[in-house]
């Protein structure tokens, strides 16, 4: 890439003027000649400035050099040196004639202090009484009745919605004739619509941590789907609940006669 002959700025081929110093690049100017109007570099052979078109009747004057500062005469430099030496001598004399400060007075003799009487022995510190032991927080007892009622509630919802998966989730996998219970329930749903189901749970008797026996009473209102007749019934069961994988389920049940309640 070509460079301006004056400021060495690179420029593309075909450009007329330098982007930095304004020199004419098609016919580069030689020497330090400038337009008297705009101050741009020109050639001494030009008749008009290529930037402002000002006439160049005479040869463009070279750029004026800054005026040089006149040198200080020799006698002035000697005067300054002599004045500096005189100041140094005066300061030396002033420092040597300054009187030294008087020595400090001797310190007074130490005062005789009578020995202090011995301090009484410190009184024994009584140990602070130990805080009373904190009572252990009571361990929450599981709501056994509420957990068993949740099993009966799942049976009720399964009956009302006719959801066999929800209904059978209340039974243990070891319930006797589990598949027969499933088929009989589906058959009852084909014949009846359950309008109202109410249950109670009494006589809860834990056998151990995972087995409980209780008595459940069901009050049932149903409608025959074929005849549309309404019927009500009361059923009493002795249920054995067993905890399986943290949930209570019906392990077995036995229907009781009403007089046995």
Long-range contacts (C-beta under 8 A, 24 or more apart in sequence): 4-28, 5-30, 6-41, 17-50, 17-51, 22-51, 24-50, 31-62, 32-62, 32-63, 33-59, 33-60, 33-61, 33-62, 34-60, 34-61, 34-62, 34-63, 35-60, 36-60, 36-61, 144-204, 144-206, 144-212, 145-201, 145-204, 147-248, 148-201, 148-204, 148-212, 148-214, 148-241, 148-248, 149-201, 150-248, 151-241, 151-248, 151-249, 151-250, 152-199, 152-201, 152-216, 156-197, 156-199, 159-189, 159-194, 159-197, 160-194, 160-197, 162-189, 169-249, 170-249, 170-250, 171-249, 171-250, 172-242, 172-244, 172-249, 172-250, 172-251, 173-244, 174-242, 174-251, 175-249, 175-250, 175-251, 175-252, 176-252, 190-225, 191-224, 191-225, 191-226, 192-222, 192-223, 192-224, 192-225, 193-222, 193-223, 193-225, 194-220, 194-221, 194-222, 195-221, 195-222, 195-223, 195-230, 196-220, 196-221, 197-221, 209-243, 210-242, 210-243, 211-240, 211-241, 211-242, 211-243, 211-251, 212-240, 212-241, 212-248, 213-238, 213-239, 213-240, 213-241, 214-238, 214-239, 214-241, 215-239, 215-256, 215-261, 217-261, 234-258, 236-260, 236-261
